[in-house]
Amino acid sequence: QQTTTWSFSGMSGLRHQSNANAAPSGQVVRAGGVDTTLGREFMRKPDWNWHVGGTLRHVRDLENQRGDTIEAHLTGYYSRQFSLTSLNAGILDGAIGPRLALAPDMLPGWSIKPYIAGSFVTLGDVPYLASPGYGVSMMMPFETVLIEAGYEHRRRNFIETGANPGVHDQNGRYHLAFANLGARLNASLRWSLRAAVSRSNARADFQSNLAQSLEAGLSYEFRPWASAAEPWTLTPFIGGSLVRYDQPNPSIDKNVRRRDKEWRTGLRLDAPVTANVGLGLVMQYSDVKSSLPNHRMHNFSVSFGPSVRF
């Protein structure tokens, strides 16, 4: 009967990465078209961080008998490295817009949501990126599959500081088209699939790129003991992406365009202790193959900590 609802989900914890600074896997990199040896201070470094994040959601029913609503969310995240404090990261992202039923009688559950959005990012505890934008998404429930598809446009304004020189080259427009699919196989199993294509039109051609990504997951719900308050969810996942840059970066190699292929796999565990409090664990391994040695890397990360929701 409520016309206004609020919900919140949050988490905190520790994360360890084998390659926290995303450094090249090897010691040989390219500069000005010539292979050279990477300095020890720029090589791969493991590190821990402490992180905290959460999302606040608000839904207001417009009470027009169609099921139309106004939806808003605000997401915040901050991580602080134990050693590599120049990589401390903060994110604040939000969006608001109406969700409108398309044809309640002919297409029950189908809806469209235009929205405005914006985000602000810090890196090394200094401003790094401001990104206003807009988008539209459509929810399409079928008999066995739920599909959400959409498009988003952002204007990315990178903030150049002494800590982050040269980032203005990445300024420009960012376009994203995505589709999320999911369905239950039975009472315990659910599959999900996300596909996305993005286009970055940056001020510098060697920063402009086309990216394609795909990720699939299979969630298994179970009760570790019969009297458990809530079922636990174990989700193995696998995904990959391909990023192709428009032009070579002359400071690296004027004859080779950057082309990155990444694959990743991992495991997520959501373990509620009560209806509102739980524990979370995420393990992931990622590997990037690139046409340039500067961008070849791999990383193994483990993140764990408490979570809350209400």
C-alpha positions as a Markdown table, in Angstrom:
| # | Residue | x | y | z |
|---|---|---|---|---|
| 1 | Gln | 0.0 | 0.0 | 0.0 |
| 2 | Gln | 3.0 | 2.3 | 0.3 |
| 3 | Thr | 3.5 | 4.9 | -2.5 |
| 4 | Thr | 7.1 | 5.6 | -1.5 |
| 5 | Thr | 9.7 | 2.9 | -0.7 |
| 6 | Trp | 13.4 | 3.1 | 0.2 |
| 7 | Ser | 16.0 | 0.4 | 0.1 |
| 8 | Phe | 19.7 | 0.2 | 0.8 |
| 9 | Ser | 22.4 | -2.4 | 0.3 |
| 10 | Gly | 26.0 | -1.9 | 1.4 |
| 11 | Met | 29.2 | -3.7 | 2.1 |
| 12 | Ser | 32.7 | -3.2 | 3.5 |
| 13 | Gly | 35.8 | -5.3 | 3.8 |
| 14 | Leu | 39.3 | -6.1 | 2.7 |
| 15 | Arg | 40.7 | -6.9 | -0.8 |
| 16 | His | 44.0 | -8.3 | -1.8 |
| 17 | Gln | 45.4 | -8.0 | -5.4 |
| 18 | Ser | 48.5 | -9.7 | -6.8 |
| 19 | Asn | 48.8 | -6.8 | -9.3 |
| 20 | Ala | 47.3 | -3.8 | -7.5 |
| 21 | Asn | 48.9 | -1.2 | -9.8 |
| 22 | Ala | 47.9 | -3.0 | -13.0 |
| 23 | Ala | 51.5 | -3.1 | -14.1 |
| 24 | Pro | 52.8 | -5.1 | -17.2 |
| 25 | Ser | 53.4 | -8.8 | -16.6 |
| 26 | Gly | 56.9 | -8.6 | -18.1 |
| 27 | Gln | 59.8 | -6.2 | -17.5 |
| 28 | Val | 60.1 | -5.3 | -21.2 |
| 29 | Val | 57.9 | -2.4 | -22.4 |
| 30 | Arg | 57.9 | -0.2 | -25.5 |
| 31 | Ala | 58.6 | 3.5 | -25.7 |
| 32 | Gly | 58.9 | 5.5 | -28.9 |
| 33 | Gly | 58.8 | 2.2 | -30.9 |
| 34 | Val | 61.8 | 0.8 | -29.0 |
| 35 | Asp | 61.7 | -2.1 | -26.4 |
| 36 | Thr | 63.1 | -1.0 | -23.1 |
| 37 | Thr | 63.4 | -2.4 | -19.6 |
| 38 | Leu | 60.8 | -1.2 | -17.1 |
| 39 | Gly | 62.1 | 0.4 | -13.9 |
| 40 | Arg | 61.6 | -1.6 | -10.7 |
| 41 | Glu | 59.4 | 1.1 | -9.2 |
| 42 | Phe | 56.9 | 0.6 | -12.1 |
| 43 | Met | 56.8 | -3.2 | -11.9 |
| 44 | Arg | 53.9 | -5.3 | -10.6 |
| 45 | Lys | 53.1 | -4.8 | -6.9 |
| 46 | Pro | 50.7 | -6.7 | -4.6 |
| 47 | Asp | 48.7 | -4.7 | -2.1 |
| 48 | Trp | 45.7 | -4.8 | 0.3 |
| 49 | Asn | 42.9 | -2.2 | 0.5 |
| 50 | Trp | 40.0 | -1.5 | 2.8 |
| 51 | His | 36.8 | -0.6 | 0.9 |
| 52 | Val | 33.3 | 0.5 | 1.7 |
| 53 | Gly | 30.3 | 1.0 | -0.6 |
| 54 | Gly | 26.6 | 1.1 | -0.8 |
| 55 | Thr | 23.5 | 1.9 | -3.0 |
| 56 | Leu | 20.5 | 3.8 | -1.8 |
| 57 | Arg | 17.3 | 3.3 | -4.0 |
| 58 | His | 14.1 | 5.3 | -4.0 |
| 59 | Val | 10.8 | 4.4 | -5.8 |
| 60 | Arg | 7.7 | 6.6 | -5.8 |
| 61 | Asp | 4.5 | 5.2 | -7.2 |
| 62 | Leu | 2.7 | 7.7 | -9.3 |
| 63 | Glu | -0.7 | 6.1 | -8.5 |
| 64 | Asn | -2.0 | 6.3 | -12.0 |
| 65 | Gln | -3.3 | 2.7 | -12.2 |
| 66 | Arg | -0.7 | 1.9 | -14.8 |
| 67 | Gly | 2.1 | 1.1 | -12.4 |
| 68 | Asp | 4.3 | 4.1 | -13.4 |
| 69 | Thr | 6.9 | 5.1 | -10.9 |
| 70 | Ile | 9.8 | 7.5 | -10.4 |
| 71 | Glu | 13.1 | 5.6 | -9.7 |
| 72 | Ala | 16.3 | 7.0 | -8.3 |
| 73 | His | 19.5 | 5.6 | -7.0 |
| 74 | Leu | 22.8 | 6.9 | -5.5 |
| 75 | Thr | 25.8 | 4.7 | -5.3 |
| 76 | Gly | 29.0 | 5.5 | -3.3 |
| 77 | Tyr | 32.3 | 3.6 | -3.1 |
| 78 | Tyr | 35.7 | 4.3 | -1.6 |
| 79 | Ser | 38.8 | 2.1 | -1.3 |
| 80 | Arg | 42.0 | 2.9 | 0.5 |
| 81 | Gln | 45.2 | 1.1 | -0.3 |
| 82 | Phe | 47.6 | 0.0 | 2.4 |
| 83 | Ser | 50.7 | 0.9 | 0.5 |
| 84 | Leu | 49.9 | 2.3 | -3.0 |
| 85 | Thr | 47.9 | 5.2 | -1.7 |
| 86 | Ser | 48.1 | 7.0 | -5.1 |
| 87 | Leu | 45.5 | 4.4 | -6.2 |
| 88 | Asn | 42.9 | 5.2 | -3.5 |
| 89 | Ala | 39.6 | 5.4 | -5.5 |
| 90 | Gly | 36.3 | 7.1 | -4.8 |
| 91 | Ile | 33.1 | 6.9 | -6.8 |
| 92 | Leu | 29.8 | 8.7 | -6.5 |
| 93 | Asp | 27.2 | 7.8 | -9.1 |
| 94 | Gly | 23.5 | 8.5 | -9.4 |
| 95 | Ala | 20.5 | 8.5 | -11.7 |
| 96 | Ile | 16.8 | 9.4 | -11.7 |
| 97 | Gly | 14.0 | 9.0 | -14.1 |
| 98 | Pro | 10.4 | 7.7 | -14.6 |
| 99 | Arg | 9.6 | 4.0 | -15.3 |
| 100 | Leu | 6.6 | 4.0 | -17.6 |
| 101 | Ala | 4.4 | 1.0 | -18.5 |
| 102 | Leu | 4.3 | 0.5 | -22.3 |
| 103 | Ala | 1.0 | -1.3 | -22.7 |
| 104 | Pro | -0.2 | -2.8 | -19.3 |
| 105 | Asp | -3.0 | -4.8 | -20.9 |
| 106 | Met | -1.2 | -6.2 | -24.0 |
| 107 | Leu | 2.4 | -6.4 | -22.6 |
| 108 | Pro | 2.1 | -6.8 | -18.8 |
| 109 | Gly | 5.4 | -5.9 | -17.0 |
| 110 | Trp | 7.0 | -4.2 | -20.0 |
| 111 | Ser | 8.3 | -0.8 | -19.2 |
| 112 | Ile | 10.6 | 2.0 | -20.4 |
| 113 | Lys | 12.8 | 4.2 | -18.3 |
| 114 | Pro | 14.4 | 7.4 | -19.6 |
| 115 | Tyr | 16.8 | 8.9 | -17.0 |
| 116 | Ile | 19.5 | 11.5 | -16.3 |
| 117 | Ala | 22.7 | 10.4 | -14.7 |
| 118 | Gly | 26.0 | 11.6 | -13.4 |
| 119 | Ser | 29.2 | 10.4 | -11.7 |
| 120 | Phe | 32.2 | 11.9 | -9.9 |
| 121 | Val | 35.5 | 9.9 | -9.4 |
| 122 | Thr | 38.6 | 10.6 | -7.3 |
| 123 | Leu | 41.9 | 8.9 | -7.8 |
| 124 | Gly | 44.7 | 9.2 | -5.2 |
| 125 | Asp | 42.2 | 11.3 | -3.1 |
| 126 | Val | 42.1 | 14.1 | -5.8 |
| 127 | Pro | 39.4 | 14.8 | -8.4 |
| 128 | Tyr | 39.8 | 12.6 | -11.5 |
| 129 | Leu | 36.6 | 12.5 | -13.5 |
| 130 | Ala | 33.2 | 14.2 | -13.8 |
| 131 | Ser | 30.7 | 12.5 | -16.1 |
| 132 | Pro | 27.2 | 13.8 | -16.6 |
| 133 | Gly | 24.9 | 11.9 | -19.0 |
| 134 | Tyr | 21.5 | 10.4 | -19.8 |
| 135 | Gly | 20.1 | 7.1 | -21.0 |
| 136 | Val | 17.1 | 4.9 | -21.5 |
| 137 | Ser | 16.4 | 1.3 | -20.6 |
| 138 | Met | 13.6 | -1.1 | -21.4 |
| 139 | Met | 12.4 | -4.0 | -19.2 |
| 140 | Met | 10.9 | -7.0 | -21.1 |
| 141 | Pro | 9.6 | -10.0 | -19.1 |
| 142 | Phe | 8.9 | -13.0 | -21.2 |
| 143 | Glu | 7.5 | -16.3 | -20.0 |
| 144 | Thr | 10.9 | -17.8 | -19.0 |
| 145 | Val | 13.4 | -14.9 | -19.5 |
| 146 | Leu | 13.7 | -11.4 | -18.2 |
| 147 | Ile | 15.5 | -9.0 | -20.6 |
| 148 | Glu | 16.7 | -5.5 | -19.8 |
| 149 | Ala | 18.3 | -3.5 | -22.7 |
| 150 | Gly | 19.4 | 0.1 | -22.9 |
| 151 | Tyr | 21.6 | 2.8 | -24.1 |
| 152 | Glu | 23.6 | 5.4 | -22.2 |
| 153 | His | 25.5 | 8.5 | -23.2 |
| 154 | Arg | 28.1 | 10.2 | -21.0 |
| 155 | Arg | 30.3 | 13.3 | -21.4 |
| 156 | Arg | 33.6 | 12.4 | -19.7 |
| 157 | Asn | 35.6 | 15.3 | -18.4 |
| 158 | Phe | 39.0 | 14.2 | -16.9 |
| 159 | Ile | 40.6 | 16.5 | -14.4 |
| 160 | Glu | 44.3 | 17.0 | -14.9 |
| 161 | Thr | 46.4 | 17.4 | -11.8 |
| 162 | Gly | 50.0 | 17.0 | -10.8 |
| 163 | Ala | 49.1 | 13.5 | -9.7 |
| 164 | Asn | 47.3 | 12.6 | -12.9 |
| 165 | Pro | 49.0 | 14.5 | -15.8 |
| 166 | Gly | 47.9 | 14.0 | -19.5 |
| 167 | Val | 44.4 | 12.7 | -18.7 |
| 168 | His | 42.8 | 15.5 | -20.8 |
| 169 | Asp | 43.6 | 13.3 | -23.9 |
| 170 | Gln | 40.7 | 11.0 | -22.7 |
| 171 | Asn | 38.1 | 13.8 | -22.6 |
| 172 | Gly | 35.1 | 13.1 | -24.9 |
| 173 | Arg | 31.9 | 11.3 | -25.4 |
| 174 | Tyr | 31.1 | 7.8 | -24.2 |
| 175 | His | 28.3 | 5.6 | -25.7 |
| 176 | Leu | 27.1 | 2.3 | -24.2 |
| 177 | Ala | 24.6 | -0.2 | -25.4 |
| 178 | Phe | 23.8 | -3.1 | -23.2 |
| 179 | Ala | 21.5 | -6.1 | -22.6 |
| 180 | Asn | 21.0 | -8.1 | -19.5 |
| 181 | Leu | 19.3 | -11.5 | -19.6 |
| 182 | Gly | 18.3 | -13.8 | -16.7 |
| 183 | Ala | 16.1 | -16.7 | -16.0 |
| 184 | Arg | 15.5 | -19.5 | -13.4 |
| 185 | Leu | 16.3 | -23.1 | -14.4 |
| 186 | Asn | 14.7 | -24.4 | -11.3 |
| 187 | Ala | 14.1 | -23.4 | -7.6 |
| 188 | Ser | 17.9 | -23.4 | -6.9 |
| 189 | Leu | 19.6 | -22.4 | -10.2 |
| 190 | Arg | 19.4 | -19.1 | -12.1 |
| 191 | Trp | 21.6 | -18.0 | -15.1 |
| 192 | Ser | 22.5 | -14.5 | -16.1 |
| 193 | Leu | 24.1 | -13.0 | -19.2 |
| 194 | Arg | 25.3 | -9.5 | -19.8 |
| 195 | Ala | 26.5 | -8.2 | -23.2 |
| 196 | Ala | 27.7 | -4.6 | -23.9 |
| 197 | Val | 29.2 | -2.5 | -26.7 |
| 198 | Ser | 30.8 | 0.8 | -25.9 |
| 199 | Arg | 32.4 | 3.6 | -28.0 |
| 200 | Ser | 34.8 | 6.2 | -26.5 |
| 201 | Asn | 35.3 | 9.2 | -28.7 |
| 202 | Ala | 38.3 | 10.9 | -27.0 |
| 203 | Arg | 40.1 | 14.1 | -27.8 |
| 204 | Ala | 43.2 | 12.1 | -28.7 |
| 205 | Asp | 42.6 | 9.4 | -31.4 |
| 206 | Phe | 44.9 | 7.0 | -29.7 |
| 207 | Gln | 42.6 | 7.1 | -26.6 |
| 208 | Ser | 39.4 | 6.5 | -28.7 |
| 209 | Asn | 38.3 | 2.9 | -28.8 |
| 210 | Leu | 35.5 | 0.4 | -29.5 |
| 211 | Ala | 34.9 | -2.2 | -26.7 |
| 212 | Gln | 32.8 | -5.3 | -26.7 |
| 213 | Ser | 32.2 | -7.4 | -23.5 |
| 214 | Leu | 30.3 | -10.5 | -22.5 |
| 215 | Glu | 29.9 | -12.1 | -19.1 |
| 216 | Ala | 27.9 | -15.2 | -17.9 |
| 217 | Gly | 27.1 | -16.4 | -14.5 |
| 218 | Leu | 25.2 | -19.3 | -12.8 |
| 219 | Ser | 23.8 | -18.8 | -9.4 |
| 220 | Tyr | 23.1 | -21.6 | -7.0 |
| 221 | Glu | 20.9 | -21.0 | -3.9 |
| 222 | Phe | 21.2 | -23.3 | -0.9 |
| 223 | Arg | 20.7 | -23.4 | 2.8 |
| 224 | Pro | 23.9 | -24.5 | 4.6 |
| 225 | Trp | 21.7 | -25.7 | 7.5 |
| 226 | Ala | 18.0 | -26.3 | 7.7 |
| 227 | Ser | 17.3 | -23.5 | 10.1 |
| 228 | Ala | 19.3 | -20.9 | 8.1 |
| 229 | Ala | 17.4 | -17.5 | 8.1 |
| 230 | Glu | 18.1 | -16.9 | 4.4 |
| 231 | Pro | 19.5 | -19.0 | 1.5 |
| 232 | Trp | 23.1 | -18.5 | 0.5 |
| 233 | Thr | 24.0 | -17.8 | -3.1 |
| 234 | Leu | 27.1 | -19.2 | -4.9 |
| 235 | Thr | 27.8 | -17.7 | -8.3 |
| 236 | Pro | 30.7 | -18.8 | -10.6 |
| 237 | Phe | 31.1 | -16.5 | -13.5 |
| 238 | Ile | 33.2 | -16.1 | -16.7 |
| 239 | Gly | 33.6 | -13.2 | -19.1 |
| 240 | Gly | 35.8 | -11.4 | -21.6 |
| 241 | Ser | 36.2 | -8.2 | -23.5 |
| 242 | Leu | 37.9 | -6.9 | -26.7 |
| 243 | Val | 39.0 | -3.3 | -26.9 |
| 244 | Arg | 40.3 | -1.9 | -30.2 |
| 245 | Tyr | 41.9 | 1.6 | -30.3 |
| 246 | Asp | 41.5 | 3.9 | -33.3 |
| 247 | Gln | 45.1 | 5.0 | -33.8 |
| 248 | Pro | 48.6 | 4.1 | -32.5 |
| 249 | Asn | 50.0 | 6.0 | -29.5 |
| 250 | Pro | 53.2 | 7.7 | -30.9 |
| 251 | Ser | 54.8 | 7.8 | -27.5 |
| 252 | Ile | 54.6 | 4.0 | -27.4 |
| 253 | Asp | 54.8 | 2.8 | -31.0 |
| 254 | Lys | 53.6 | 4.9 | -34.0 |
| 255 | Asn | 53.2 | 1.7 | -36.1 |
| 256 | Val | 51.1 | -0.5 | -33.7 |
| 257 | Arg | 47.5 | 0.1 | -32.7 |
| 258 | Arg | 46.6 | -1.0 | -29.2 |
| 259 | Arg | 44.3 | -4.1 | -29.1 |
| 260 | Asp | 43.5 | -5.7 | -25.8 |
| 261 | Lys | 41.8 | -9.0 | -25.2 |
| 262 | Glu | 40.8 | -9.7 | -21.6 |
| 263 | Trp | 39.2 | -12.8 | -20.0 |
| 264 | Arg | 38.2 | -13.2 | -16.4 |
| 265 | Thr | 36.7 | -15.8 | -14.2 |
| 266 | Gly | 35.8 | -16.0 | -10.6 |
| 267 | Leu | 33.4 | -16.9 | -7.8 |
| 268 | Arg | 31.0 | -14.8 | -5.7 |
| 269 | Leu | 29.4 | -16.0 | -2.4 |
| 270 | Asp | 26.6 | -14.1 | -0.7 |
| 271 | Ala | 26.1 | -15.6 | 2.8 |
| 272 | Pro | 23.3 | -14.0 | 4.8 |
| 273 | Val | 23.5 | -14.4 | 8.5 |
| 274 | Thr | 20.2 | -12.7 | 9.2 |
| 275 | Ala | 17.6 | -11.1 | 6.9 |
| 276 | Asn | 19.6 | -7.9 | 6.9 |
| 277 | Val | 23.2 | -8.8 | 7.7 |
| 278 | Gly | 25.5 | -11.2 | 5.9 |
| 279 | Leu | 29.0 | -11.9 | 4.6 |
| 280 | Gly | 30.4 | -11.7 | 1.1 |
| 281 | Leu | 33.4 | -13.2 | -0.7 |
| 282 | Val | 34.6 | -12.5 | -4.3 |
| 283 | Met | 37.5 | -14.2 | -6.0 |
| 284 | Gln | 38.6 | -13.2 | -9.5 |
| 285 | Tyr | 41.4 | -13.9 | -11.9 |
| 286 | Ser | 41.9 | -11.7 | -15.0 |
| 287 | Asp | 44.4 | -11.9 | -17.8 |
| 288 | Val | 44.9 | -9.2 | -20.5 |
| 289 | Lys | 46.6 | -10.0 | -23.8 |
| 290 | Ser | 47.6 | -6.9 | -25.8 |
| 291 | Ser | 49.3 | -6.0 | -29.1 |
| 292 | Leu | 51.6 | -3.8 | -26.9 |
| 293 | Pro | 53.7 | -5.3 | -24.1 |
| 294 | Asn | 52.9 | -2.2 | -21.9 |
| 295 | His | 49.3 | -3.4 | -21.5 |
| 296 | Arg | 49.8 | -7.2 | -21.0 |
| 297 | Met | 48.9 | -8.0 | -17.4 |
| 298 | His | 47.2 | -10.5 | -15.1 |
| 299 | Asn | 45.8 | -10.1 | -11.6 |
| 300 | Phe | 44.3 | -12.3 | -8.9 |
| 301 | Ser | 42.1 | -10.6 | -6.3 |
| 302 | Val | 40.2 | -11.8 | -3.2 |
| 303 | Ser | 37.6 | -9.5 | -1.5 |
| 304 | Phe | 35.7 | -10.4 | 1.7 |
| 305 | Gly | 33.7 | -8.6 | 4.4 |
| 306 | Pro | 30.3 | -7.9 | 5.9 |
| 307 | Ser | 27.2 | -6.7 | 4.0 |
| 308 | Val | 23.9 | -5.1 | 5.0 |
| 309 | Arg | 20.6 | -4.6 | 3.3 |
| 310 | Phe | 17.2 | -3.2 | 4.2 |
